[in-house]
Amino acid sequence: MSNTAVTERNAPDSSQAGGSARSQRILIIDDEAGIRDSLETLLMLEGFTVEMAVDGSSGLDLLGRHHYDLLLLDLALPGDSGIDLLPRIKSLVPDLPVIMITAYGTVGNVVDAIRAGASNFVQKPWDNEKLLADIRAAIGRNLAEQEVVQLKRTLKQRYSFHNIVGKSDVMLRLFDMVAQVAPSRSTVLIQGESGTGKELIAKAIHANSPRRDHAFIPVNTGSVPSDLLESTLFGHERGAFTSAVAAKKGLFEVADGGTLFLDEIGTMSMDMQAKLLRVLQDRRFMHLGGTHEIQVDVRIVAATNVNLQNAVKEGRFREDLFYRLNVICLELPPLRARKEDIPLLAAHYLKFYAEENGFPARILSSEALRVMMDYEWPGNVRELENAMERGVVLSSSTEITPELLPAQLRGTSYSTSLLEQKPDASLFDVMEEIERRIIADRLERCNWNQTEAAEYFRIPLSTLNQKIKRLSVEVKKRIRD
């Protein structure tokens, strides 16, 4: 066969096609006619459109003229080897998944191929089912990554949404709602579980408002002691209290003309709620220890992970403040309610943490993605982000497998693993360790909010604090949503 021969074949019958795979095009570059014919038959029976080239130069010509969803590339080609061709292929089509096929599967070849940009490495003779699974996984991952890029491009064109990923109907409706309310002066209340990204939505509201050139000031009202929150928000005069050695502006003044984001508003004391209500009504306040009023133009965006209406009924939150904050309410869905966004979010965070750590691009195995789709994600997007960071850091190859995911995703039993680790442990020891891990796990899912964790366990906060001390549970610093 001439070294410039190129052929194209389509799937013969839709009944044999693998769903949407029929529209997916695969290019094979291999100089052995028998290998090309075998691959062509296998792929056509699965519904793929197949094109073939016998050497690098004809393959590059095709890549320059047509779109392909995947390339099967032989390592040992006449002239330039497959690894020699990879940099030219990647410069021509950077996002094209490439699976190397060779009879010489040495460790060195694998490393060289992956470094050059190959998605995977298959040794001859291959297992048909395994090869097909690798092909589908590579195409699927690439489509998900492209979808993330396109989604971000679209959102950037329509709105200033940064690091918010989602294509589910509920998220698209939320994006439209954010874009609609952002230009107004109205107060916004964002409700959602911990880890759903309430601060990202608040930033998107600010970035799409006329206030975008002024400050966006976030304050976690739940992490500031009650006796310091008034000074933090409204400022103080020198001598207002023992440690007030100089006058200091509060966050309302710092945010003048911009947006003040009050996170965990449901944890605010009743006394502070009354003072905040007055500021929202009059847009005036006084420094702690001050004598004259200060007027500011600040938009308030508040967020909570508790049901404020229930808090009002229970007497823990002022009804008048609730209605003042609840002018426009945005509900952030938990991740379990938008599982179709999981592949996009995973691709986004894998790319982010690989780049941040200077690692090659990481991809999820099909088995790992299946585990993630089956999981309920009580910690929401933050838990998924942490899982992807962990996978990137612990992986020794470009593929994230289920073993690299946290134990709770894989359903690992506390008691079984403990008994395996400590076969001589007493029942009391095992039960204490289980309790320690359950408390630590819930605290992490609650973003280390001990009040929220105590509510989840239905025990007083003082009881939870005693257990944390007795069991030596490591409590980490809380972070914002």
DRENDO-1510 file (C-alpha; in Angstrom, 1 decimal, always signed):
<recs>
REC; n; res; u; v; w
REC; 1; MET; +0.0; +0.0; +0.0 .
REC; 2; SER; +1.2; +3.5; -0.8 .
REC; 3; ASN; +2.5; +5.4; +2.2 .
REC; 4; THR; +0.0; +8.2; +1.3 .
REC; 5; ALA; -3.0; +5.9; +1.3 .
REC; 6; VAL; -6.0; +7.3; +3.3 .
REC; 7; THR; -9.3; +5.6; +3.7 .
REC; 8; GLU; -12.6; +6.4; +5.4 .
REC; 9; ARG; -15.4; +4.0; +6.5 .
REC; 10; ASN; -18.7; +4.6; +8.2 .
REC; 11; ALA; -20.7; +2.3; +10.5 .
REC; 12; PRO; -22.8; +0.0; +8.2 .
REC; 13; ASP; -26.0; +0.0; +10.2 .
REC; 14; SER; -27.5; +2.1; +13.0 .
REC; 15; SER; -28.6; -1.0; +14.8 .
REC; 16; GLN; -25.0; -1.8; +15.4 .
REC; 17; ALA; -24.0; +1.7; +16.5 .
REC; 18; GLY; -23.2; +2.5; +20.1 .
REC; 19; GLY; -25.8; +5.3; +20.7 .
REC; 20; SER; -24.3; +8.7; +20.0 .
REC; 21; ALA; -20.9; +7.1; +19.1 .
REC; 22; ARG; -22.0; +7.0; +15.4 .
REC; 23; SER; -21.2; +10.7; +15.0 .
REC; 24; GLN; -17.8; +10.3; +16.6 .
REC; 25; ARG; -14.8; +10.1; +14.3 .
REC; 26; ILE; -11.6; +8.2; +15.0 .
REC; 27; LEU; -8.4; +8.5; +13.1 .
REC; 28; ILE; -6.0; +5.5; +13.0 .
REC; 29; ILE; -2.3; +6.1; +12.0 .
REC; 30; ASP; -0.6; +2.7; +11.6 .
REC; 31; ASP; +1.6; +1.3; +8.9 .
REC; 32; GLU; +0.4; -2.3; +9.4 .
REC; 33; ALA; -2.6; -3.2; +7.1 .
REC; 34; GLY; -3.6; -6.0; +9.4 .
REC; 35; ILE; -3.7; -3.8; +12.5 .
REC; 36; ARG; -5.7; -1.1; +10.6 .
REC; 37; ASP; -8.2; -3.6; +9.3 .
REC; 38; SER; -8.7; -5.1; +12.8 .
REC; 39; LEU; -9.2; -1.8; +14.4 .
REC; 40; GLU; -11.5; -0.6; +11.6 .
REC; 41; THR; -13.8; -3.6; +12.0 .
REC; 42; LEU; -13.9; -3.4; +15.7 .
REC; 43; LEU; -14.7; +0.4; +15.7 .
REC; 44; MET; -17.2; +0.3; +12.9 .
REC; 45; LEU; -19.2; -2.5; +14.7 .
REC; 46; GLU; -19.4; +0.0; +17.7 .
REC; 47; GLY; -20.8; +2.7; +15.5 .
REC; 48; PHE; -17.7; +4.9; +15.1 .
REC; 49; THR; -16.7; +6.6; +11.8 .
REC; 50; VAL; -13.2; +5.5; +11.0 .
REC; 51; GLU; -10.5; +7.1; +8.9 .
REC; 52; MET; -7.0; +5.6; +8.4 .
REC; 53; ALA; -3.5; +6.8; +7.5 .
REC; 54; VAL; -0.4; +4.7; +6.9 .
REC; 55; ASP; +2.2; +7.2; +8.1 .
REC; 56; GLY; +2.7; +10.4; +10.0 .
REC; 57; SER; +2.7; +12.8; +7.1 .
REC; 58; SER; -0.7; +11.6; +5.7 .
REC; 59; GLY; -2.1; +11.5; +9.3 .
REC; 60; LEU; -1.0; +15.1; +9.9 .
REC; 61; ASP; -2.6; +16.2; +6.6 .
REC; 62; LEU; -5.9; +14.6; +7.7 .
REC; 63; LEU; -5.7; +16.2; +11.2 .
REC; 64; GLY; -5.2; +19.6; +9.5 .
REC; 65; ARG; -8.3; +19.2; +7.4 .
REC; 66; HIS; -10.9; +17.3; +9.5 .
REC; 67; HIS; -12.2; +17.1; +13.0 .
REC; 68; TYR; -11.7; +13.9; +15.0 .
REC; 69; ASP; -12.8; +12.8; +18.5 .
REC; 70; LEU; -9.8; +10.5; +19.0 .
REC; 71; LEU; -6.5; +9.4; +17.5 .
REC; 72; LEU; -5.1; +5.8; +17.7 .
REC; 73; LEU; -1.4; +6.3; +17.0 .
REC; 74; ASP; +1.2; +3.5; +16.4 .
REC; 75; LEU; +4.5; +4.0; +18.2 .
REC; 76; ALA; +6.7; +2.4; +15.5 .
REC; 77; LEU; +5.9; +4.3; +12.2 .
REC; 78; PRO; +8.1; +4.6; +9.2 .
REC; 79; GLY; +10.1; +7.8; +9.4 .
REC; 80; ASP; +9.1; +9.8; +12.6 .
REC; 81; SER; +7.9; +7.6; +15.4 .
REC; 82; GLY; +4.6; +8.1; +17.1 .
REC; 83; ILE; +6.2; +9.8; +20.0 .
REC; 84; ASP; +8.1; +12.1; +17.6 .
REC; 85; LEU; +4.8; +13.0; +16.0 .
REC; 86; LEU; +2.9; +13.7; +19.2 .
REC; 87; PRO; +4.3; +17.3; +19.8 .
REC; 88; ARG; +3.3; +18.2; +16.2 .
REC; 89; ILE; -0.1; +16.6; +16.6 .
REC; 90; LYS; -0.7; +18.5; +19.9 .
REC; 91; SER; +0.4; +21.8; +18.4 .
REC; 92; LEU; -2.1; +21.2; +15.6 .
REC; 93; VAL; -5.0; +19.9; +17.7 .
REC; 94; PRO; -4.2; +20.5; +21.4 .
REC; 95; ASP; -7.3; +19.0; +22.8 .
REC; 96; LEU; -7.4; +15.8; +20.8 .
REC; 97; PRO; -7.2; +12.6; +22.9 .
REC; 98; VAL; -4.4; +10.3; +21.7 .
REC; 99; ILE; -4.1; +6.6; +22.5 .
REC; 100; MET; -0.7; +5.1; +21.7 .
REC; 101; ILE; -0.7; +1.5; +20.4 .
REC; 102; THR; +2.5; -0.5; +20.3 .
REC; 103; ALA; +4.1; -4.0; +20.6 .
REC; 104; TYR; +6.8; -2.5; +22.7 .
REC; 105; GLY; +5.2; -1.5; +26.0 .
REC; 106; THR; +8.3; -0.6; +28.0 .
REC; 107; VAL; +8.1; +1.7; +31.0 .
REC; 108; GLY; +10.3; +4.2; +29.2 .
REC; 109; ASN; +7.9; +4.3; +26.2 .
REC; 110; VAL; +4.9; +4.7; +28.4 .
REC; 111; VAL; +6.5; +7.6; +30.3 .
REC; 112; ASP; +7.7; +9.3; +27.1 .
REC; 113; ALA; +4.2; +8.9; +25.5 .
REC; 114; ILE; +2.4; +10.4; +28.5 .
REC; 115; ARG; +4.8; +13.3; +28.8 .
REC; 116; ALA; +4.4; +14.0; +25.1 .
REC; 117; GLY; +0.6; +14.3; +25.6 .
REC; 118; ALA; -0.9; +10.8; +25.1 .
REC; 119; SER; -4.1; +10.0; +27.0 .
REC; 120; ASN; -3.3; +6.3; +27.3 .
REC; 121; PHE; -1.0; +3.5; +26.1 .
REC; 122; VAL; -2.3; +0.2; +24.8 .
REC; 123; GLN; +0.0; -2.8; +24.1 .
REC; 124; LYS; -0.5; -5.3; +21.2 .
REC; 125; PRO; -2.2; -7.6; +21.2 .
REC; 126; TRP; -5.0; -5.7; +22.9 .
REC; 127; ASP; -8.2; -6.8; +24.7 .
REC; 128; ASN; -11.1; -5.5; +22.6 .
REC; 129; GLU; -13.4; -4.7; +25.5 .
REC; 130; LYS; -10.6; -2.9; +27.4 .
REC; 131; LEU; -9.6; -0.9; +24.3 .
REC; 132; LEU; -13.2; +0.1; +23.6 .
REC; 133; ALA; -13.6; +1.2; +27.3 .
REC; 134; ASP; -10.5; +3.3; +27.1 .
REC; 135; ILE; -11.6; +4.9; +23.8 .
REC; 136; ARG; -15.1; +5.8; +25.2 .
REC; 137; ALA; -13.5; +7.1; +28.5 .
REC; 138; ALA; -11.0; +9.2; +26.6 .
REC; 139; ILE; -13.7; +10.7; +24.3 .
REC; 140; GLY; -16.0; +11.3; +27.2 .
REC; 141; ARG; -13.4; +13.0; +29.3 .
REC; 142; ASN; -12.4; +15.2; +26.4 .
REC; 143; LEU; -16.1; +16.2; +25.8 .
REC; 144; ALA; -16.5; +17.1; +29.4 .
REC; 145; GLU; -13.4; +19.2; +29.4 .
REC; 146; GLN; -14.5; +21.0; +26.3 .
REC; 147; GLU; -17.9; +21.5; +27.8 .
REC; 148; VAL; -16.3; +23.2; +30.8 .
REC; 149; VAL; -14.3; +25.5; +28.6 .
REC; 150; GLN; -17.4; +26.4; +26.4 .
REC; 151; LEU; -19.6; +26.9; +29.5 .
REC; 152; LYS; -17.1; +29.3; +31.0 .
REC; 153; ARG; -16.7; +31.1; +27.7 .
REC; 154; THR; -20.5; +31.4; +27.4 .
REC; 155; LEU; -20.9; +32.6; +31.0 .
REC; 156; LYS; -18.1; +35.0; +30.7 .
REC; 157; GLN; -19.7; +36.5; +27.6 .
REC; 158; ARG; -23.1; +36.7; +29.2 .
REC; 159; TYR; -22.1; +37.4; +32.8 .
REC; 160; SER; -19.0; +37.8; +35.0 .
REC; 161; PHE; -19.2; +34.3; +36.5 .
REC; 162; HIS; -15.9; +33.0; +37.6 .
REC; 163; ASN; -15.3; +29.5; +38.9 .
REC; 164; ILE; -19.0; +28.6; +38.8 .
REC; 165; VAL; -19.5; +25.4; +36.9 .
REC; 166; GLY; -22.8; +23.9; +36.0 .
REC; 167; LYS; -25.0; +23.0; +33.0 .
REC; 168; SER; -28.0; +21.5; +34.9 .
REC; 169; ASP; -31.4; +23.1; +34.4 .
REC; 170; VAL; -31.5; +24.3; +38.0 .
REC; 171; MET; -28.0; +26.0; +37.7 .
REC; 172; LEU; -28.9; +27.6; +34.4 .
REC; 173; ARG; -32.0; +29.1; +36.0 .
REC; 174; LEU; -29.9; +30.3; +38.9 .
REC; 175; PHE; -27.5; +32.0; +36.5 .
REC; 176; ASP; -30.3; +33.8; +34.8 .
REC; 177; MET; -31.7; +34.8; +38.2 .
REC; 178; VAL; -28.4; +36.2; +39.3 .
REC; 179; ALA; -28.0; +38.2; +36.1 .
REC; 180; GLN; -31.5; +39.6; +36.5 .
REC; 181; VAL; -31.1; +40.7; +40.1 .
REC; 182; ALA; -27.5; +41.8; +40.0 .
REC; 183; PRO; -28.0; +45.3; +38.5 .
REC; 184; SER; -30.6; +46.2; +41.2 .
REC; 185; ARG; -30.0; +47.7; +44.6 .
REC; 186; SER; -32.1; +45.0; +46.3 .
REC; 187; THR; -30.9; +43.0; +49.3 .
REC; 188; VAL; -30.4; +39.3; +48.4 .
REC; 189; LEU; -30.6; +36.3; +50.6 .
REC; 190; ILE; -28.7; +33.2; +49.5 .
REC; 191; GLN; -29.8; +29.9; +51.0 .
REC; 192; GLY; -28.1; +26.6; +50.6 .
REC; 193; GLU; -26.2; +23.8; +52.4 .
REC; 194; SER; -22.6; +24.2; +53.4 .
REC; 195; GLY; -20.2; +23.8; +50.5 .
REC; 196; THR; -22.7; +24.7; +47.7 .
REC; 197; GLY; -20.8; +27.9; +46.8 .
REC; 198; LYS; -22.8; +30.7; +48.3 .
REC; 199; GLU; -19.9; +33.2; +48.3 .
REC; 200; LEU; -19.2; +32.5; +44.6 .
REC; 201; ILE; -22.8; +33.5; +43.9 .
REC; 202; ALA; -22.5; +36.6; +46.0 .
REC; 203; LYS; -19.3; +37.5; +44.1 .
REC; 204; ALA; -21.2; +37.0; +40.8 .
REC; 205; ILE; -24.0; +39.3; +41.9 .
REC; 206; HIS; -21.4; +42.0; +42.8 .
REC; 207; ALA; -19.4; +41.5; +39.6 .
REC; 208; ASN; -22.5; +41.9; +37.4 .
REC; 209; SER; -23.8; +45.0; +39.3 .
REC; 210; PRO; -23.0; +48.7; +38.9 .
REC; 211; ARG; -21.0; +48.4; +42.1 .
REC; 212; ARG; -18.4; +46.1; +40.4 .
REC; 213; ASP; -15.6; +48.7; +40.6 .
REC; 214; HIS; -16.1; +49.1; +44.4 .
REC; 215; ALA; -15.3; +46.7; +47.2 .
REC; 216; PHE; -16.8; +43.3; +47.8 .
REC; 217; ILE; -16.3; +42.6; +51.5 .
REC; 218; PRO; -17.1; +39.2; +52.9 .
REC; 219; VAL; -17.5; +38.6; +56.6 .
REC; 220; ASN; -18.3; +35.3; +58.2 .
REC; 221; THR; -20.6; +36.4; +61.0 .
REC; 222; GLY; -20.5; +32.9; +62.5 .
REC; 223; SER; -16.7; +33.0; +63.0 .
REC; 224; VAL; -16.5; +36.4; +64.7 .
REC; 225; PRO; -17.2; +36.4; +68.4 .
REC; 226; SER; -20.5; +38.2; +69.2 .
REC; 227; ASP; -18.8; +40.8; +71.4 .
REC; 228; LEU; -16.4; +41.7; +68.5 .
REC; 229; LEU; -18.9; +41.6; +65.6 .
REC; 230; GLU; -20.4; +45.1; +66.3 .
REC; 231; SER; -16.9; +46.7; +66.2 .
REC; 232; THR; -16.1; +44.6; +63.1 .
REC; 233; LEU; -19.2; +45.8; +61.2 .
REC; 234; PHE; -19.6; +49.4; +62.5 .
REC; 235; GLY; -16.1; +50.3; +63.6 .
REC; 236; HIS; -15.1; +52.0; +66.9 .
REC; 237; GLU; -13.6; +55.1; +68.4 .
REC; 238; ARG; -10.5; +55.2; +70.4 .
REC; 239; GLY; -11.1; +54.1; +74.0 .
REC; 240; ALA; -14.5; +52.5; +73.2 .
REC; 241; PHE; -13.2; +49.4; +75.0 .
REC; 242; THR; -10.0; +48.3; +76.7 .
REC; 243; SER; -8.0; +47.3; +73.6 .
REC; 244; ALA; -9.3; +50.1; +71.3 .
REC; 245; VAL; -6.1; +52.1; +71.3 .
REC; 246; ALA; -7.1; +53.8; +68.0 .
REC; 247; ALA; -10.2; +54.6; +66.0 .
REC; 248; LYS; -11.0; +52.0; +63.3 .
REC; 249; LYS; -13.4; +51.9; +60.4 .
REC; 250; GLY; -15.9; +49.1; +60.3 .
REC; 251; LEU; -16.7; +46.9; +57.3 .
REC; 252; PHE; -19.8; +48.9; +56.4 .
REC; 253; GLU; -17.5; +52.0; +55.8 .
REC; 254; VAL; -14.9; +49.9; +53.9 .
REC; 255; ALA; -17.7; +48.5; +51.7 .
REC; 256; ASP; -19.2; +52.0; +51.0 .
REC; 257; GLY; -20.4; +52.0; +47.3 .
REC; 258; GLY; -19.9; +48.3; +47.1 .
REC; 259; THR; -21.3; +45.0; +48.5 .
REC; 260; LEU; -21.1; +43.6; +52.0 .
REC; 261; PHE; -21.5; +39.8; +52.1 .
REC; 262; LEU; -22.8; +38.6; +55.5 .
REC; 263; ASP; -22.2; +34.9; +55.6 .
REC; 264; GLU; -23.9; +32.6; +58.1 .
REC; 265; ILE; -26.3; +35.3; +59.0 .
REC; 266; GLY; -28.4; +32.8; +61.0 .
REC; 267; THR; -25.8; +32.6; +63.7 .
REC; 268; MET; -26.0; +36.3; +64.6 .
REC; 269; SER; -27.1; +37.2; +68.1 .
REC; 270; MET; -30.5; +38.8; +68.7 .
REC; 271; ASP; -28.9; +42.0; +69.9 .
REC; 272; MET; -26.7; +42.3; +66.7 .
REC; 273; GLN; -29.8; +41.4; +64.6 .
REC; 274; ALA; -31.6; +44.5; +66.0 .
REC; 275; LYS; -28.6; +46.7; +65.3 .
REC; 276; LEU; -28.2; +45.4; +61.7 .
REC; 277; LEU; -31.9; +45.9; +61.1 .
REC; 278; ARG; -31.6; +49.6; +62.0 .
REC; 279; VAL; -28.7; +50.0; +59.5 .
REC; 280; LEU; -30.6; +48.3; +56.7 .
REC; 281; GLN; -33.6; +50.6; +57.4 .
REC; 282; ASP; -31.8; +53.9; +57.8 .
REC; 283; ARG; -28.5; +53.3; +56.0 .
REC; 284; ARG; -26.9; +55.1; +59.0 .
REC; 285; PHE; -24.9; +53.9; +62.0 .
REC; 286; MET; -22.5; +55.1; +64.7 .
REC; 287; HIS; -19.1; +53.8; +65.6 .
REC; 288; LEU; -18.9; +51.9; +68.9 .
REC; 289; GLY; -18.3; +54.7; +71.4 .
REC; 290; GLY; -19.1; +57.3; +68.8 .
REC; 291; THR; -21.5; +60.3; +68.9 .
REC; 292; HIS; -22.3; +61.1; +65.3 .
REC; 293; GLU; -24.0; +59.1; +62.6 .
REC; 294; ILE; -22.3; +57.8; +59.4 .
REC; 295; GLN; -24.2; +57.4; +56.2 .
REC; 296; VAL; -23.2; +54.7; +53.7 .
REC; 297; ASP; -24.4; +53.2; +50.4 .
REC; 298; VAL; -23.9; +49.5; +50.8 .
REC; 299; ARG; -25.7; +46.6; +49.2 .
REC; 300; ILE; -26.2; +43.7; +51.5 .
REC; 301; VAL; -26.0; +40.1; +50.3 .
REC; 302; ALA; -26.6; +37.6; +53.1 .
REC; 303; ALA; -26.2; +33.8; +53.2 .
REC; 304; THR; -27.3; +31.0; +55.5 .
REC; 305; ASN; -27.2; +27.3; +55.6 .
REC; 306; VAL; -30.0; +27.1; +58.1 .
REC; 307; ASN; -33.8; +27.5; +57.6 .
REC; 308; LEU; -34.4; +31.1; +58.7 .
REC; 309; GLN; -38.2; +30.7; +58.7 .
REC; 310; ASN; -37.8; +27.9; +61.2 .
REC; 311; ALA; -35.4; +30.1; +63.2 .
REC; 312; VAL; -38.0; +32.8; +63.3 .
REC; 313; LYS; -40.7; +30.4; +64.5 .
REC; 314; GLU; -38.3; +29.2; +67.2 .
REC; 315; GLY; -37.5; +32.7; +68.3 .
REC; 316; ARG; -33.8; +32.6; +67.3 .
REC; 317; PHE; -34.1; +35.1; +64.4 .
REC; 318; ARG; -36.0; +38.4; +64.2 .
REC; 319; GLU; -39.0; +38.2; +61.9 .
REC; 320; ASP; -38.6; +41.8; +60.8 .
REC; 321; LEU; -34.9; +41.3; +59.9 .
REC; 322; PHE; -35.8; +38.1; +58.0 .
REC; 323; TYR; -38.3; +40.0; +55.8 .
REC; 324; ARG; -35.8; +42.9; +55.3 .
REC; 325; LEU; -33.1; +40.4; +54.1 .
REC; 326; ASN; -35.5; +38.1; +52.1 .
REC; 327; VAL; -36.3; +40.7; +49.4 .
REC; 328; ILE; -34.9; +38.3; +46.8 .
REC; 329; CYS; -34.1; +34.8; +47.8 .
REC; 330; LEU; -31.7; +32.5; +45.8 .
REC; 331; GLU; -31.8; +28.8; +46.6 .
REC; 332; LEU; -28.5; +26.9; +45.9 .
REC; 333; PRO; -29.2; +23.3; +45.1 .
REC; 334; PRO; -27.1; +20.6; +46.9 .
REC; 335; LEU; -24.8; +18.6; +44.6 .
REC; 336; ARG; -26.9; +15.5; +44.9 .
REC; 337; ALA; -29.8; +17.4; +43.2 .
REC; 338; ARG; -27.6; +18.3; +40.1 .
REC; 339; LYS; -25.5; +15.2; +39.6 .
REC; 340; GLU; -25.2; +15.9; +35.9 .
REC; 341; ASP; -22.8; +18.6; +36.8 .
REC; 342; ILE; -20.4; +16.2; +38.6 .
REC; 343; PRO; -18.3; +15.4; +35.4 .
REC; 344; LEU; -17.9; +19.1; +34.6 .
REC; 345; LEU; -16.9; +20.0; +38.2 .
REC; 346; ALA; -14.5; +17.1; +38.4 .
REC; 347; ALA; -12.8; +18.1; +35.1 .
REC; 348; HIS; -12.6; +21.7; +36.3 .
REC; 349; TYR; -11.0; +20.9; +39.6 .
REC; 350; LEU; -8.6; +18.3; +38.2 .
REC; 351; LYS; -7.3; +20.8; +35.7 .
REC; 352; PHE; -7.0; +23.5; +38.4 .
REC; 353; TYR; -5.1; +21.5; +40.9 .
REC; 354; ALA; -2.9; +19.8; +38.3 .
REC; 355; GLU; -1.9; +23.3; +37.1 .
REC; 356; GLU; -1.5; +24.6; +40.6 .
REC; 357; ASN; +0.9; +21.8; +41.6 .
REC; 358; GLY; +2.8; +21.8; +38.3 .
REC; 359; PHE; +1.6; +18.2; +37.4 .
REC; 360; PRO; +0.5; +16.8; +34.0 .
REC; 361; ALA; -3.2; +16.9; +33.3 .
REC; 362; ARG; -5.2; +14.4; +35.4 .
REC; 363; ILE; -8.3; +12.5; +34.2 .
REC; 364; LEU; -10.9; +10.4; +36.0 .
REC; 365; SER; -11.2; +6.7; +35.2 .
REC; 366; SER; -14.6; +5.5; +34.2 .
REC; 367; GLU; -14.8; +3.5; +37.5 .
REC; 368; ALA; -13.9; +6.5; +39.6 .
REC; 369; LEU; -16.6; +8.6; +37.8 .
REC; 370; ARG; -19.1; +5.9; +38.4 .
REC; 371; VAL; -18.3; +5.9; +42.2 .
REC; 372; MET; -18.7; +9.7; +42.2 .
REC; 373; MET; -22.0; +9.6; +40.4 .
REC; 374; ASP; -23.4; +7.1; +43.0 .
REC; 375; TYR; -22.3; +9.1; +46.0 .
REC; 376; GLU; -24.7; +11.6; +47.7 .
REC; 377; TRP; -22.1; +14.3; +48.4 .
REC; 378; PRO; -23.2; +15.6; +51.8 .
REC; 379; GLY; -20.4; +18.1; +51.7 .
REC; 380; ASN; -21.5; +19.3; +48.3 .
REC; 381; VAL; -19.1; +21.0; +45.8 .
REC; 382; ARG; -16.5; +21.7; +48.5 .
REC; 383; GLU; -16.3; +17.9; +49.2 .
REC; 384; LEU; -15.9; +17.2; +45.5 .
REC; 385; GLU; -13.2; +19.8; +45.2 .
REC; 386; ASN; -11.3; +18.3; +48.1 .
REC; 387; ALA; -11.6; +14.8; +46.6 .
REC; 388; MET; -10.2; +16.0; +43.3 .
REC; 389; GLU; -7.3; +17.9; +45.0 .
REC; 390; ARG; -6.5; +14.7; +47.0 .
REC; 391; GLY; -6.6; +12.6; +43.8 .
REC; 392; VAL; -4.2; +14.9; +42.0 .
REC; 393; VAL; -1.7; +15.1; +44.8 .
REC; 394; LEU; -1.7; +11.3; +45.5 .
REC; 395; SER; -1.8; +10.0; +42.0 .
REC; 396; SER; +1.4; +8.7; +40.4 .
REC; 397; SER; -0.1; +8.5; +36.9 .
REC; 398; THR; -2.4; +10.7; +34.9 .
REC; 399; GLU; -5.5; +8.6; +35.8 .
REC; 400; ILE; -7.5; +9.1; +39.0 .
REC; 401; THR; -8.8; +5.6; +40.0 .
REC; 402; PRO; -11.3; +4.8; +42.8 .
REC; 403; GLU; -8.5; +3.9; +45.2 .
REC; 404; LEU; -7.4; +7.5; +45.2 .
REC; 405; LEU; -10.9; +8.8; +46.2 .
REC; 406; PRO; -11.7; +9.4; +49.9 .
REC; 407; ALA; -12.9; +6.3; +51.9 .
REC; 408; GLN; -16.4; +7.7; +52.4 .
REC; 409; LEU; -17.0; +7.8; +48.6 .
REC; 410; ARG; -16.1; +4.2; +48.3 .
REC; 411; GLY; -18.2; +3.2; +51.3 .
REC; 412; THR; -15.3; +1.9; +53.4 .
REC; 413; SER; -16.6; +0.7; +56.7 .
REC; 414; TYR; -15.2; +2.4; +59.8 .
REC; 415; SER; -15.5; -0.7; +62.0 .
REC; 416; THR; -14.1; -3.2; +59.4 .
REC; 417; SER; -11.1; -1.1; +58.7 .
REC; 418; LEU; -10.5; -0.5; +62.4 .
REC; 419; LEU; -10.6; -4.1; +63.3 .
REC; 420; GLU; -8.2; -4.9; +60.4 .
REC; 421; GLN; -5.8; -2.2; +61.6 .
REC; 422; LYS; -6.0; -3.0; +65.3 .
REC; 423; PRO; -7.0; -6.7; +65.7 .
REC; 424; ASP; -6.2; -6.6; +69.5 .
REC; 425; ALA; -8.3; -3.5; +70.2 .
REC; 426; SER; -11.1; -3.7; +72.7 .
REC; 427; LEU; -14.7; -3.0; +71.8 .
REC; 428; PHE; -14.5; +0.2; +73.9 .
REC; 429; ASP; -11.4; +1.4; +71.9 .
REC; 430; VAL; -13.1; +0.6; +68.5 .
REC; 431; MET; -16.3; +2.4; +69.5 .
REC; 432; GLU; -14.3; +5.5; +70.7 .
REC; 433; GLU; -12.4; +5.5; +67.4 .
REC; 434; ILE; -15.6; +5.2; +65.4 .
REC; 435; GLU; -17.1; +8.1; +67.4 .
REC; 436; ARG; -14.0; +10.2; +66.8 .
REC; 437; ARG; -14.1; +9.6; +63.1 .
REC; 438; ILE; -17.8; +10.3; +62.8 .
REC; 439; ILE; -17.5; +13.6; +64.7 .
REC; 440; ALA; -14.4; +14.6; +62.6 .
REC; 441; ASP; -16.2; +13.6; +59.4 .
REC; 442; ARG; -19.3; +15.7; +60.3 .
REC; 443; LEU; -17.3; +18.7; +61.3 .
REC; 444; GLU; -15.4; +18.6; +58.0 .
REC; 445; ARG; -18.7; +18.4; +56.1 .
REC; 446; CYS; -20.1; +21.3; +58.1 .
REC; 447; ASN; -17.0; +23.4; +57.3 .
REC; 448; TRP; -15.9; +23.0; +61.0 .
REC; 449; ASN; -19.0; +24.8; +62.2 .
REC; 450; GLN; -19.5; +23.2; +65.6 .
REC; 451; THR; -22.9; +24.7; +66.1 .
REC; 452; GLU; -24.2; +23.2; +62.9 .
REC; 453; ALA; -22.6; +19.8; +63.8 .
REC; 454; ALA; -24.2; +19.8; +67.2 .
REC; 455; GLU; -27.6; +20.5; +65.5 .
REC; 456; TYR; -27.0; +17.6; +63.2 .
REC; 457; PHE; -26.2; +15.3; +66.0 .
REC; 458; ARG; -29.2; +16.7; +68.1 .
REC; 459; ILE; -27.0; +17.3; +71.1 .
REC; 460; PRO; -26.1; +20.6; +73.0 .
REC; 461; LEU; -23.1; +22.4; +71.7 .
REC; 462; SER; -21.5; +22.0; +75.2 .
REC; 463; THR; -21.8; +18.2; +74.8 .
REC; 464; LEU; -20.2; +18.2; +71.4 .
REC; 465; ASN; -17.3; +20.4; +72.8 .
REC; 466; GLN; -16.8; +17.9; +75.6 .
REC; 467; LYS; -16.6; +15.0; +73.1 .
REC; 468; ILE; -14.2; +16.9; +70.9 .
REC; 469; LYS; -11.9; +17.4; +73.9 .
REC; 470; ARG; -12.3; +13.9; +75.3 .
REC; 471; LEU; -11.7; +12.2; +72.0 .
REC; 472; SER; -8.9; +14.6; +70.9 .
REC; 473; VAL; -10.7; +15.4; +67.6 .
REC; 474; GLU; -8.6; +17.7; +65.5 .
REC; 475; VAL; -10.6; +20.8; +64.7 .
REC; 476; LYS; -9.4; +22.8; +61.7 .
REC; 477; LYS; -9.9; +26.4; +60.9 .
REC; 478; ARG; -13.1; +27.2; +59.0 .
REC; 479; ILE; -13.1; +28.5; +55.5 .
REC; 480; ARG; -15.7; +30.5; +53.6 .
REC; 481; ASP; -18.2; +28.9; +51.2 .
</recs>
